[in-house]
Amino acid sequence: MTISLAQRGERCAYCTAGPERSDSSSVVDMKLAPGLTFSWKRALGITALKRKISKATGIPLTRAGRQRKLGRWLGMK
């Protein structure tokens, strides 16, 4: 029988946001609990607005999405 980290009362390296974990991003994520994070863009409704614009126009707002759409339109894939 194996004992998980949670059963031993330990946390994995991805669950802690201490100084030993170095993120290359400049945005600091507030860790609420394992699997839950706070996003200021979602709190302000920016994510939902971008989604509504994309669905209404049919044009993705991400660079990769626009490239995929253009590639399909030109018949590349």
PyMOL Python script that loads the backbone (N, CA, C, O; Angstrom):
from pymol import cmd

cmd.read_pdbstr("""\
ATOM      1  N   MET A   1       0.851  -1.179   0.000  1.00  0.00           N
ATOM      2  CA  MET A   1       0.000   0.000   0.000  1.00  0.00           C
ATOM      3  C   MET A   1       0.892   1.235   0.000  1.00  0.00           C
ATOM      4  O   MET A   1       1.820   1.337   0.802  1.00  0.00           O
ATOM      5  N   THR A   2       0.607   2.177  -0.905  1.00  0.00           N
ATOM      6  CA  THR A   2       1.395   3.402  -0.964  1.00  0.00           C
ATOM      7  C   THR A   2       0.664   4.528  -0.251  1.00  0.00           C
ATOM      8  O   THR A   2      -0.566   4.576  -0.226  1.00  0.00           O
ATOM      9  N   ILE A   3       1.436   5.423   0.321  1.00  0.00           N
ATOM     10  CA  ILE A   3       0.882   6.573   1.024  1.00  0.00           C
ATOM     11  C   ILE A   3       1.188   7.813   0.197  1.00  0.00           C
ATOM     12  O   ILE A   3       2.342   8.060  -0.154  1.00  0.00           O
ATOM     13  N   SER A   4       0.162   8.588  -0.112  1.00  0.00           N
ATOM     14  CA  SER A   4       0.351   9.780  -0.927  1.00  0.00           C
ATOM     15  C   SER A   4       0.927  10.913  -0.085  1.00  0.00           C
ATOM     16  O   SER A   4       0.969  10.837   1.143  1.00  0.00           O
ATOM     17  N   LEU A   5       1.372  11.972  -0.776  1.00  0.00           N
ATOM     18  CA  LEU A   5       1.909  13.139  -0.074  1.00  0.00           C
ATOM     19  C   LEU A   5       0.867  13.770   0.825  1.00  0.00           C
ATOM     20  O   LEU A   5       1.185  14.204   1.932  1.00  0.00           O
ATOM     21  N   ALA A   6      -0.388  13.828   0.360  1.00  0.00           N
ATOM     22  CA  ALA A   6      -1.452  14.449   1.144  1.00  0.00           C
ATOM     23  C   ALA A   6      -1.715  13.672   2.424  1.00  0.00           C
ATOM     24  O   ALA A   6      -2.011  14.272   3.457  1.00  0.00           O
ATOM     25  N   GLN A   7      -1.614  12.352   2.375  1.00  0.00           N
ATOM     26  CA  GLN A   7      -1.856  11.545   3.564  1.00  0.00           C
ATOM     27  C   GLN A   7      -0.738  11.728   4.585  1.00  0.00           C
ATOM     28  O   GLN A   7      -0.971  11.609   5.788  1.00  0.00           O
ATOM     29  N   ARG A   8       0.475  12.016   4.113  1.00  0.00           N
ATOM     30  CA  ARG A   8       1.584  12.247   5.035  1.00  0.00           C
ATOM     31  C   ARG A   8       1.634  13.687   5.518  1.00  0.00           C
ATOM     32  O   ARG A   8       2.451  14.019   6.377  1.00  0.00           O
ATOM     33  N   GLY A   9       0.768  14.554   4.979  1.00  0.00           N
ATOM     34  CA  GLY A   9       0.743  15.949   5.394  1.00  0.00           C
ATOM     35  C   GLY A   9       1.755  16.804   4.650  1.00  0.00           C
ATOM     36  O   GLY A   9       2.029  17.927   5.071  1.00  0.00           O
ATOM     37  N   GLU A  10       2.323  16.299   3.544  1.00  0.00           N
ATOM     38  CA  GLU A  10       3.293  17.047   2.769  1.00  0.00           C
ATOM     39  C   GLU A  10       2.625  17.604   1.522  1.00  0.00           C
ATOM     40  O   GLU A  10       1.560  17.142   1.113  1.00  0.00           O
ATOM     41  N   ARG A  11       3.265  18.607   0.922  1.00  0.00           N
ATOM     42  CA  ARG A  11       2.738  19.197  -0.295  1.00  0.00           C
ATOM     43  C   ARG A  11       3.774  19.067  -1.387  1.00  0.00           C
ATOM     44  O   ARG A  11       4.976  19.088  -1.120  1.00  0.00           O
ATOM     45  N   CYS A  12       3.315  18.934  -2.612  1.00  0.00           N
ATOM     46  CA  CYS A  12       4.238  18.817  -3.732  1.00  0.00           C
ATOM     47  C   CYS A  12       4.802  20.188  -4.100  1.00  0.00           C
ATOM     48  O   CYS A  12       4.309  21.209  -3.622  1.00  0.00           O
ATOM     49  N   ALA A  13       5.822  20.214  -4.937  1.00  0.00           N
ATOM     50  CA  ALA A  13       6.481  21.459  -5.316  1.00  0.00           C
ATOM     51  C   ALA A  13       5.553  22.372  -6.100  1.00  0.00           C
ATOM     52  O   ALA A  13       5.717  23.591  -6.055  1.00  0.00           O
ATOM     53  N   TYR A  14       4.581  21.815  -6.820  1.00  0.00           N
ATOM     54  CA  TYR A  14       3.668  22.626  -7.620  1.00  0.00           C
ATOM     55  C   TYR A  14       2.581  23.273  -6.782  1.00  0.00           C
ATOM     56  O   TYR A  14       1.964  24.242  -7.226  1.00  0.00           O
ATOM     57  N   CYS A  15       2.329  22.766  -5.581  1.00  0.00           N
ATOM     58  CA  CYS A  15       1.273  23.308  -4.724  1.00  0.00           C
ATOM     59  C   CYS A  15       1.754  24.480  -3.885  1.00  0.00           C
ATOM     60  O   CYS A  15       0.932  25.242  -3.378  1.00  0.00           O
ATOM     61  N   THR A  16       3.030  24.642  -3.728  1.00  0.00           N
ATOM     62  CA  THR A  16       3.554  25.721  -2.904  1.00  0.00           C
ATOM     63  C   THR A  16       4.045  26.853  -3.779  1.00  0.00           C
ATOM     64  O   THR A  16       4.583  26.625  -4.862  1.00  0.00           O
ATOM     65  N   ALA A  17       3.862  28.061  -3.314  1.00  0.00           N
ATOM     66  CA  ALA A  17       4.322  29.228  -4.060  1.00  0.00           C
ATOM     67  C   ALA A  17       5.393  29.950  -3.247  1.00  0.00           C
ATOM     68  O   ALA A  17       5.368  31.174  -3.123  1.00  0.00           O
ATOM     69  N   GLY A  18       6.313  29.199  -2.708  1.00  0.00           N
ATOM     70  CA  GLY A  18       7.366  29.765  -1.873  1.00  0.00           C
ATOM     71  C   GLY A  18       8.529  30.269  -2.698  1.00  0.00           C
ATOM     72  O   GLY A  18       8.500  30.199  -3.927  1.00  0.00           O
ATOM     73  N   PRO A  19       9.567  30.784  -2.024  1.00  0.00           N
ATOM     74  CA  PRO A  19      10.719  31.329  -2.742  1.00  0.00           C
ATOM     75  C   PRO A  19      11.536  30.279  -3.467  1.00  0.00           C
ATOM     76  O   PRO A  19      12.298  30.613  -4.375  1.00  0.00           O
ATOM     77  N   GLU A  20      11.394  28.995  -3.083  1.00  0.00           N
ATOM     78  CA  GLU A  20      12.159  27.961  -3.756  1.00  0.00           C
ATOM     79  C   GLU A  20      11.640  27.671  -5.151  1.00  0.00           C
ATOM     80  O   GLU A  20      12.338  27.056  -5.957  1.00  0.00           O
ATOM     81  N   ARG A  21      10.420  28.107  -5.449  1.00  0.00           N
ATOM     82  CA  ARG A  21       9.833  27.906  -6.768  1.00  0.00           C
ATOM     83  C   ARG A  21       9.989  29.196  -7.559  1.00  0.00           C
ATOM     84  O   ARG A  21       9.466  30.239  -7.164  1.00  0.00           O
ATOM     85  N   SER A  22      10.698  29.129  -8.661  1.00  0.00           N
ATOM     86  CA  SER A  22      10.920  30.337  -9.446  1.00  0.00           C
ATOM     87  C   SER A  22      10.103  30.285 -10.722  1.00  0.00           C
ATOM     88  O   SER A  22      10.313  29.420 -11.572  1.00  0.00           O
ATOM     89  N   ASP A  23       9.175  31.213 -10.849  1.00  0.00           N
ATOM     90  CA  ASP A  23       8.359  31.317 -12.051  1.00  0.00           C
ATOM     91  C   ASP A  23       8.976  32.384 -12.940  1.00  0.00           C
ATOM     92  O   ASP A  23       9.450  33.407 -12.446  1.00  0.00           O
ATOM     93  N   SER A  24       8.972  32.153 -14.246  1.00  0.00           N
ATOM     94  CA  SER A  24       9.525  33.126 -15.171  1.00  0.00           C
ATOM     95  C   SER A  24       8.522  34.213 -15.502  1.00  0.00           C
ATOM     96  O   SER A  24       8.890  35.218 -16.111  1.00  0.00           O
ATOM     97  N   SER A  25       7.252  34.040 -15.116  1.00  0.00           N
ATOM     98  CA  SER A  25       6.251  35.047 -15.443  1.00  0.00           C
ATOM     99  C   SER A  25       6.325  36.207 -14.463  1.00  0.00           C
ATOM    100  O   SER A  25       6.709  36.037 -13.305  1.00  0.00           O
ATOM    101  N   SER A  26       5.952  37.390 -14.943  1.00  0.00           N
ATOM    102  CA  SER A  26       5.989  38.560 -14.095  1.00  0.00           C
ATOM    103  C   SER A  26       4.699  38.714 -13.311  1.00  0.00           C
ATOM    104  O   SER A  26       4.644  39.485 -12.353  1.00  0.00           O
ATOM    105  N   VAL A  27       3.657  37.988 -13.708  1.00  0.00           N
ATOM    106  CA  VAL A  27       2.379  38.059 -13.020  1.00  0.00           C
ATOM    107  C   VAL A  27       2.392  37.076 -11.867  1.00  0.00           C
ATOM    108  O   VAL A  27       2.743  35.909 -12.040  1.00  0.00           O
ATOM    109  N   VAL A  28       2.011  37.547 -10.698  1.00  0.00           N
ATOM    110  CA  VAL A  28       1.999  36.696  -9.517  1.00  0.00           C
ATOM    111  C   VAL A  28       0.617  36.084  -9.386  1.00  0.00           C
ATOM    112  O   VAL A  28      -0.378  36.804  -9.305  1.00  0.00           O
ATOM    113  N   ASP A  29       0.548  34.759  -9.364  1.00  0.00           N
ATOM    114  CA  ASP A  29      -0.714  34.059  -9.173  1.00  0.00           C
ATOM    115  C   ASP A  29      -0.954  33.883  -7.687  1.00  0.00           C
ATOM    116  O   ASP A  29      -0.070  33.433  -6.959  1.00  0.00           O
ATOM    117  N   MET A  30      -2.147  34.238  -7.237  1.00  0.00           N
ATOM    118  CA  MET A  30      -2.485  34.024  -5.847  1.00  0.00           C
ATOM    119  C   MET A  30      -3.026  32.602  -5.727  1.00  0.00           C
ATOM    120  O   MET A  30      -4.066  32.283  -6.303  1.00  0.00           O
ATOM    121  N   LYS A  31      -2.340  31.768  -4.998  1.00  0.00           N
ATOM    122  CA  LYS A  31      -2.730  30.375  -4.841  1.00  0.00           C
ATOM    123  C   LYS A  31      -3.704  30.290  -3.674  1.00  0.00           C
ATOM    124  O   LYS A  31      -3.350  30.619  -2.542  1.00  0.00           O
ATOM    125  N   LEU A  32      -4.922  29.853  -3.944  1.00  0.00           N
ATOM    126  CA  LEU A  32      -5.929  29.730  -2.903  1.00  0.00           C
ATOM    127  C   LEU A  32      -5.897  28.349  -2.273  1.00  0.00           C
ATOM    128  O   LEU A  32      -5.881  28.218  -1.049  1.00  0.00           O
ATOM    129  N   ALA A  33      -5.889  27.346  -3.089  1.00  0.00           N
ATOM    130  CA  ALA A  33      -5.832  25.963  -2.655  1.00  0.00           C
ATOM    131  C   ALA A  33      -5.320  25.162  -3.843  1.00  0.00           C
ATOM    132  O   ALA A  33      -5.300  25.683  -4.958  1.00  0.00           O
ATOM    133  N   PRO A  34      -4.913  23.939  -3.649  1.00  0.00           N
ATOM    134  CA  PRO A  34      -4.463  23.165  -4.801  1.00  0.00           C
ATOM    135  C   PRO A  34      -5.541  23.091  -5.882  1.00  0.00           C
ATOM    136  O   PRO A  34      -6.645  22.603  -5.641  1.00  0.00           O
ATOM    137  N   GLY A  35      -5.210  23.577  -7.057  1.00  0.00           N
ATOM    138  CA  GLY A  35      -6.148  23.565  -8.168  1.00  0.00           C
ATOM    139  C   GLY A  35      -6.958  24.830  -8.329  1.00  0.00           C
ATOM    140  O   GLY A  35      -7.669  24.976  -9.324  1.00  0.00           O
ATOM    141  N   LEU A  36      -6.875  25.753  -7.381  1.00  0.00           N
ATOM    142  CA  LEU A  36      -7.633  26.998  -7.457  1.00  0.00           C
ATOM    143  C   LEU A  36      -6.677  28.179  -7.492  1.00  0.00           C
ATOM    144  O   LEU A  36      -5.782  28.272  -6.651  1.00  0.00           O
ATOM    145  N   THR A  37      -6.848  29.067  -8.436  1.00  0.00           N
ATOM    146  CA  THR A  37      -6.039  30.277  -8.514  1.00  0.00           C
ATOM    147  C   THR A  37      -6.951  31.459  -8.772  1.00  0.00           C
ATOM    148  O   THR A  37      -8.081  31.292  -9.230  1.00  0.00           O
ATOM    149  N   PHE A  38      -6.459  32.651  -8.479  1.00  0.00           N
ATOM    150  CA  PHE A  38      -7.210  33.878  -8.706  1.00  0.00           C
ATOM    151  C   PHE A  38      -6.719  34.529  -9.985  1.00  0.00           C
ATOM    152  O   PHE A  38      -5.512  34.639 -10.205  1.00  0.00           O
ATOM    153  N   SER A  39      -7.637  34.958 -10.826  1.00  0.00           N
ATOM    154  CA  SER A  39      -7.294  35.639 -12.058  1.00  0.00           C
ATOM    155  C   SER A  39      -7.998  36.991 -12.086  1.00  0.00           C
ATOM    156  O   SER A  39      -9.227  37.053 -12.053  1.00  0.00           O
ATOM    157  N   TRP A  40      -7.229  38.064 -12.145  1.00  0.00           N
ATOM    158  CA  TRP A  40      -7.834  39.398 -12.165  1.00  0.00           C
ATOM    159  C   TRP A  40      -8.564  39.643 -13.479  1.00  0.00           C
ATOM    160  O   TRP A  40      -9.532  40.402 -13.507  1.00  0.00           O
ATOM    161  N   LYS A  41      -8.123  39.016 -14.569  1.00  0.00           N
ATOM    162  CA  LYS A  41      -8.817  39.185 -15.846  1.00  0.00           C
ATOM    163  C   LYS A  41     -10.212  38.554 -15.799  1.00  0.00           C
ATOM    164  O   LYS A  41     -11.176  39.122 -16.312  1.00  0.00           O
ATOM    165  N   ARG A  42     -10.306  37.386 -15.184  1.00  0.00           N
ATOM    166  CA  ARG A  42     -11.622  36.742 -15.068  1.00  0.00           C
ATOM    167  C   ARG A  42     -12.498  37.497 -14.087  1.00  0.00           C
ATOM    168  O   ARG A  42     -13.709  37.588 -14.288  1.00  0.00           O
ATOM    169  N   ALA A  43     -11.903  38.047 -13.014  1.00  0.00           N
ATOM    170  CA  ALA A  43     -12.680  38.799 -12.028  1.00  0.00           C
ATOM    171  C   ALA A  43     -13.285  40.057 -12.639  1.00  0.00           C
ATOM    172  O   ALA A  43     -14.399  40.440 -12.282  1.00  0.00           O
ATOM    173  N   LEU A  44     -12.568  40.704 -13.552  1.00  0.00           N
ATOM    174  CA  LEU A  44     -13.071  41.917 -14.197  1.00  0.00           C
ATOM    175  C   LEU A  44     -13.961  41.622 -15.405  1.00  0.00           C
ATOM    176  O   LEU A  44     -14.598  42.534 -15.933  1.00  0.00           O
ATOM    177  N   GLY A  45     -14.016  40.373 -15.850  1.00  0.00           N
ATOM    178  CA  GLY A  45     -14.867  40.003 -16.970  1.00  0.00           C
ATOM    179  C   GLY A  45     -14.203  40.144 -18.321  1.00  0.00           C
ATOM    180  O   GLY A  45     -14.878  40.076 -19.348  1.00  0.00           O
ATOM    181  N   ILE A  46     -12.893  40.339 -18.347  1.00  0.00           N
ATOM    182  CA  ILE A  46     -12.174  40.510 -19.614  1.00  0.00           C
ATOM    183  C   ILE A  46     -12.203  39.217 -20.418  1.00  0.00           C
ATOM    184  O   ILE A  46     -12.366  39.249 -21.638  1.00  0.00           O
ATOM    185  N   THR A  47     -12.047  38.090 -19.751  1.00  0.00           N
ATOM    186  CA  THR A  47     -12.049  36.795 -20.432  1.00  0.00           C
ATOM    187  C   THR A  47     -13.392  36.544 -21.112  1.00  0.00           C
ATOM    188  O   THR A  47     -13.435  36.105 -22.261  1.00  0.00           O
ATOM    189  N   ALA A  48     -14.481  36.820 -20.409  1.00  0.00           N
ATOM    190  CA  ALA A  48     -15.816  36.606 -20.978  1.00  0.00           C
ATOM    191  C   ALA A  48     -16.061  37.548 -22.150  1.00  0.00           C
ATOM    192  O   ALA A  48     -16.659  37.145 -23.147  1.00  0.00           O
ATOM    193  N   LEU A  49     -15.611  38.788 -22.047  1.00  0.00           N
ATOM    194  CA  LEU A  49     -15.788  39.757 -23.126  1.00  0.00           C
ATOM    195  C   LEU A  49     -15.044  39.323 -24.385  1.00  0.00           C
ATOM    196  O   LEU A  49     -15.589  39.389 -25.487  1.00  0.00           O
ATOM    197  N   LYS A  50     -13.794  38.879 -24.218  1.00  0.00           N
ATOM    198  CA  LYS A  50     -13.015  38.415 -25.364  1.00  0.00           C
ATOM    199  C   LYS A  50     -13.680  37.204 -26.013  1.00  0.00           C
ATOM    200  O   LYS A  50     -13.693  37.077 -27.238  1.00  0.00           O
ATOM    201  N   ARG A  51     -14.227  36.325 -25.196  1.00  0.00           N
ATOM    202  CA  ARG A  51     -14.908  35.133 -25.715  1.00  0.00           C
ATOM    203  C   ARG A  51     -16.147  35.527 -26.522  1.00  0.00           C
ATOM    204  O   ARG A  51     -16.400  34.967 -27.588  1.00  0.00           O
ATOM    205  N   LYS A  52     -16.915  36.491 -26.010  1.00  0.00           N
ATOM    206  CA  LYS A  52     -18.115  36.933 -26.719  1.00  0.00           C
ATOM    207  C   LYS A  52     -17.760  37.576 -28.057  1.00  0.00           C
ATOM    208  O   LYS A  52     -18.448  37.354 -29.053  1.00  0.00           O
ATOM    209  N   ILE A  53     -16.691  38.370 -28.085  1.00  0.00           N
ATOM    210  CA  ILE A  53     -16.250  39.014 -29.330  1.00  0.00           C
ATOM    211  C   ILE A  53     -15.835  37.959 -30.345  1.00  0.00           C
ATOM    212  O   ILE A  53     -16.201  38.037 -31.518  1.00  0.00           O
ATOM    213  N   SER A  54     -15.074  36.977 -29.892  1.00  0.00           N
ATOM    214  CA  SER A  54     -14.614  35.915 -30.795  1.00  0.00           C
ATOM    215  C   SER A  54     -15.781  35.118 -31.362  1.00  0.00           C
ATOM    216  O   SER A  54     -15.799  34.792 -32.549  1.00  0.00           O
ATOM    217  N   LYS A  55     -16.758  34.803 -30.511  1.00  0.00           N
ATOM    218  CA  LYS A  55     -17.905  34.029 -30.979  1.00  0.00           C
ATOM    219  C   LYS A  55     -18.763  34.837 -31.940  1.00  0.00           C
ATOM    220  O   LYS A  55     -19.291  34.283 -32.904  1.00  0.00           O
ATOM    221  N   ALA A  56     -18.912  36.139 -31.699  1.00  0.00           N
ATOM    222  CA  ALA A  56     -19.749  36.981 -32.553  1.00  0.00           C
ATOM    223  C   ALA A  56     -19.116  37.204 -33.928  1.00  0.00           C
ATOM    224  O   ALA A  56     -19.807  37.165 -34.945  1.00  0.00           O
ATOM    225  N   THR A  57     -17.804  37.438 -33.957  1.00  0.00           N
ATOM    226  CA  THR A  57     -17.136  37.732 -35.225  1.00  0.00           C
ATOM    227  C   THR A  57     -16.665  36.484 -35.942  1.00  0.00           C
ATOM    228  O   THR A  57     -16.504  36.494 -37.162  1.00  0.00           O
ATOM    229  N   GLY A  58     -16.441  35.407 -35.200  1.00  0.00           N
ATOM    230  CA  GLY A  58     -15.920  34.181 -35.798  1.00  0.00           C
ATOM    231  C   GLY A  58     -14.413  34.219 -36.005  1.00  0.00           C
ATOM    232  O   GLY A  58     -13.843  33.328 -36.635  1.00  0.00           O
ATOM    233  N   ILE A  59     -13.766  35.260 -35.471  1.00  0.00           N
ATOM    234  CA  ILE A  59     -12.315  35.407 -35.614  1.00  0.00           C
ATOM    235  C   ILE A  59     -11.679  35.266 -34.229  1.00  0.00           C
ATOM    236  O   ILE A  59     -12.020  36.028 -33.324  1.00  0.00           O
ATOM    237  N   PRO A  60     -10.774  34.323 -34.044  1.00  0.00           N
ATOM    238  CA  PRO A  60     -10.117  34.157 -32.749  1.00  0.00           C
ATOM    239  C   PRO A  60      -9.245  35.376 -32.401  1.00  0.00           C
ATOM    240  O   PRO A  60      -8.692  36.025 -33.289  1.00  0.00           O
ATOM    241  N   LEU A  61      -9.132  35.671 -31.124  1.00  0.00           N
ATOM    242  CA  LEU A  61      -8.327  36.810 -30.690  1.00  0.00           C
ATOM    243  C   LEU A  61      -6.887  36.423 -30.383  1.00  0.00           C
ATOM    244  O   LEU A  61      -6.045  37.302 -30.200  1.00  0.00           O
ATOM    245  N   THR A  62      -6.585  35.136 -30.321  1.00  0.00           N
ATOM    246  CA  THR A  62      -5.205  34.729 -30.061  1.00  0.00           C
ATOM    247  C   THR A  62      -4.450  34.648 -31.379  1.00  0.00           C
ATOM    248  O   THR A  62      -5.042  34.402 -32.430  1.00  0.00           O
ATOM    249  N   ARG A  63      -3.165  34.851 -31.316  1.00  0.00           N
ATOM    250  CA  ARG A  63      -2.339  34.813 -32.516  1.00  0.00           C
ATOM    251  C   ARG A  63      -2.378  33.431 -33.172  1.00  0.00           C
ATOM    252  O   ARG A  63      -2.529  33.312 -34.388  1.00  0.00           O
ATOM    253  N   ALA A  64      -2.241  32.398 -32.354  1.00  0.00           N
ATOM    254  CA  ALA A  64      -2.245  31.033 -32.883  1.00  0.00           C
ATOM    255  C   ALA A  64      -3.601  30.697 -33.502  1.00  0.00           C
ATOM    256  O   ALA A  64      -3.661  30.026 -34.532  1.00  0.00           O
ATOM    257  N   GLY A  65      -4.687  31.159 -32.884  1.00  0.00           N
ATOM    258  CA  GLY A  65      -6.010  30.896 -33.421  1.00  0.00           C
ATOM    259  C   GLY A  65      -6.218  31.571 -34.768  1.00  0.00           C
ATOM    260  O   GLY A  65      -6.788  30.982 -35.686  1.00  0.00           O
ATOM    261  N   ARG A  66      -5.751  32.811 -34.879  1.00  0.00           N
ATOM    262  CA  ARG A  66      -5.867  33.516 -36.163  1.00  0.00           C
ATOM    263  C   ARG A  66      -5.047  32.827 -37.237  1.00  0.00           C
ATOM    264  O   ARG A  66      -5.489  32.727 -38.381  1.00  0.00           O
ATOM    265  N   GLN A  67      -3.849  32.346 -36.886  1.00  0.00           N
ATOM    266  CA  GLN A  67      -3.008  31.648 -37.859  1.00  0.00           C
ATOM    267  C   GLN A  67      -3.654  30.342 -38.314  1.00  0.00           C
ATOM    268  O   GLN A  67      -3.610  30.010 -39.498  1.00  0.00           O
ATOM    269  N   ARG A  68      -4.256  29.595 -37.380  1.00  0.00           N
ATOM    270  CA  ARG A  68      -4.949  28.358 -37.737  1.00  0.00           C
ATOM    271  C   ARG A  68      -6.114  28.641 -38.673  1.00  0.00           C
ATOM    272  O   ARG A  68      -6.305  27.944 -39.670  1.00  0.00           O
ATOM    273  N   LYS A  69      -6.896  29.676 -38.343  1.00  0.00           N
ATOM    274  CA  LYS A  69      -8.050  30.017 -39.172  1.00  0.00           C
ATOM    275  C   LYS A  69      -7.605  30.439 -40.574  1.00  0.00           C
ATOM    276  O   LYS A  69      -8.208  30.014 -41.559  1.00  0.00           O
ATOM    277  N   LEU A  70      -6.579  31.252 -40.678  1.00  0.00           N
ATOM    278  CA  LEU A  70      -6.062  31.681 -41.980  1.00  0.00           C
ATOM    279  C   LEU A  70      -5.522  30.492 -42.767  1.00  0.00           C
ATOM    280  O   LEU A  70      -5.742  30.397 -43.974  1.00  0.00           O
ATOM    281  N   GLY A  71      -4.825  29.595 -42.100  1.00  0.00           N
ATOM    282  CA  GLY A  71      -4.288  28.400 -42.765  1.00  0.00           C
ATOM    283  C   GLY A  71      -5.386  27.519 -43.319  1.00  0.00           C
ATOM    284  O   GLY A  71      -5.276  27.005 -44.432  1.00  0.00           O
ATOM    285  N   ARG A  72      -6.463  27.339 -42.533  1.00  0.00           N
ATOM    286  CA  ARG A  72      -7.581  26.547 -43.032  1.00  0.00           C
ATOM    287  C   ARG A  72      -8.277  27.249 -44.191  1.00  0.00           C
ATOM    288  O   ARG A  72      -8.691  26.601 -45.152  1.00  0.00           O
ATOM    289  N   TRP A  73      -8.406  28.577 -44.104  1.00  0.00           N
ATOM    290  CA  TRP A  73      -9.076  29.343 -45.151  1.00  0.00           C
ATOM    291  C   TRP A  73      -8.305  29.279 -46.464  1.00  0.00           C
ATOM    292  O   TRP A  73      -8.897  29.244 -47.543  1.00  0.00           O
ATOM    293  N   LEU A  74      -6.968  29.265 -46.359  1.00  0.00           N
ATOM    294  CA  LEU A  74      -6.142  29.188 -47.565  1.00  0.00           C
ATOM    295  C   LEU A  74      -5.981  27.745 -48.054  1.00  0.00           C
ATOM    296  O   LEU A  74      -5.383  27.516 -49.106  1.00  0.00           O
ATOM    297  N   GLY A  75      -6.498  26.786 -47.316  1.00  0.00           N
ATOM    298  CA  GLY A  75      -6.445  25.392 -47.729  1.00  0.00           C
ATOM    299  C   GLY A  75      -5.146  24.698 -47.421  1.00  0.00           C
ATOM    300  O   GLY A  75      -4.824  23.683 -48.038  1.00  0.00           O
ATOM    301  N   MET A  76      -4.393  25.225 -46.480  1.00  0.00           N
ATOM    302  CA  MET A  76      -3.112  24.590 -46.129  1.00  0.00           C
ATOM    303  C   MET A  76      -3.325  23.354 -45.279  1.00  0.00           C
ATOM    304  O   MET A  76      -2.510  22.434 -45.349  1.00  0.00           O
ATOM    305  N   LYS A  77      -4.340  23.289 -44.508  1.00  0.00           N
ATOM    306  CA  LYS A  77      -4.625  22.094 -43.687  1.00  0.00           C
ATOM    307  C   LYS A  77      -6.062  22.113 -43.282  1.00  0.00           C
ATOM    308  O   LYS A  77      -6.520  21.205 -42.588  1.00  0.00           O
TER     309      LYS A  77
END
""", "prot")
cmd.dss("prot")
cmd.show_as("cartoon", "prot")
cmd.util.cbc("prot")
cmd.orient("prot")
